[in-house]
Amino acid sequence: MTQENTSRPSELGPLEPGTRQRAQLSIRIADIAWTALSVVAALWMILATVDAVRGTGSWAYSVVALALLTIGLTMRIVGIRRRGRTHL
């Protein structure tokens, strides 16, 4: 049995240089990266806080995680607001 390679159109459309989809690709990648960073920082903050409450960890770790989460979420919100003004 052989499989035929049929090209199906993607949701993004052609990703050739200069197309609108190509410009949106970097924005989507940035969104994924900021979301991943936010999730990791949030999990770290939760685990560090639980450890500190149990007495097995330090509060400094949860404070640092909270600071990183705050910075990450602030940068994400600023990026979204700037993107709204550029009208890709």
C-alpha positions as CSV (number, residue, x, y, z in Angstrom):
1,M,0.0,0.0,0.0
2,T,1.3,3.4,-0.9
3,Q,0.1,6.6,0.5
4,E,-0.4,9.6,-1.7
5,N,0.9,12.9,-0.5
6,T,-1.9,15.3,-0.9
7,S,-1.3,18.8,0.3
8,R,-4.2,20.1,2.4
9,P,-4.5,23.8,2.9
10,S,-3.5,24.8,6.4
11,E,-5.5,27.2,8.5
12,L,-2.7,29.7,8.4
13,G,-2.5,29.8,4.6
14,P,0.8,30.2,2.8
15,L,3.8,31.0,5.0
16,E,5.8,32.7,2.3
17,P,7.8,35.8,3.2
18,G,5.8,39.0,3.1
19,T,2.4,37.4,3.8
20,R,0.2,38.3,6.6
21,Q,0.3,34.8,7.9
22,R,4.1,34.9,8.1
23,A,3.9,38.1,10.3
24,Q,1.3,36.5,12.6
25,L,3.5,33.4,13.1
26,S,6.0,35.2,15.3
27,I,3.1,36.6,17.3
28,R,1.6,33.2,17.9
29,I,5.0,31.7,18.9
30,A,5.5,34.6,21.3
31,D,2.0,33.9,22.8
32,I,2.8,30.3,23.3
33,A,6.2,31.2,24.9
34,W,4.6,33.7,27.3
35,T,1.8,31.3,28.2
36,A,4.3,28.5,29.0
37,L,6.4,30.9,31.1
38,S,3.3,32.0,33.0
39,V,2.2,28.4,33.7
40,V,5.6,27.4,34.9
41,A,5.9,30.4,37.2
42,A,2.4,29.8,38.6
43,L,3.1,26.2,39.3
44,W,6.4,27.1,40.9
45,M,4.7,29.7,43.1
46,I,2.0,27.3,44.2
47,L,4.5,24.5,45.0
48,A,6.9,26.9,46.8
49,T,4.0,28.3,48.9
50,V,2.7,24.9,49.8
51,D,6.3,23.9,50.9
52,A,6.6,27.1,52.9
53,V,3.3,26.5,54.7
54,R,4.3,22.9,55.5
55,G,7.6,24.2,56.8
56,T,9.8,22.3,54.4
57,G,10.6,25.2,52.1
58,S,11.5,28.9,52.3
59,W,9.2,31.8,51.7
60,A,11.9,33.4,49.5
61,Y,11.2,30.9,46.7
62,S,7.5,31.8,46.6
63,V,8.3,35.5,46.6
64,V,10.7,35.1,43.7
65,A,8.2,33.0,41.8
66,L,5.4,35.6,42.4
67,A,7.7,38.3,41.2
68,L,8.5,36.3,38.0
69,L,4.9,35.5,37.4
70,T,3.9,39.2,37.9
71,I,6.7,40.3,35.4
72,G,5.7,37.7,32.9
73,L,2.0,38.5,33.0
74,T,2.7,42.2,32.8
75,M,4.8,41.8,29.7
76,R,2.2,39.6,28.1
77,I,-0.5,42.2,28.7
78,V,1.7,45.0,27.4
79,G,2.4,42.9,24.3
80,I,-1.3,42.3,23.7
81,R,-2.1,46.0,24.0
82,R,0.7,47.0,21.6
83,R,-0.4,44.4,19.1
84,G,-3.9,45.9,19.2
85,R,-2.5,49.2,18.0
86,T,-0.4,47.9,15.1
87,H,-3.3,46.3,13.2
88,L,-1.5,43.5,11.4
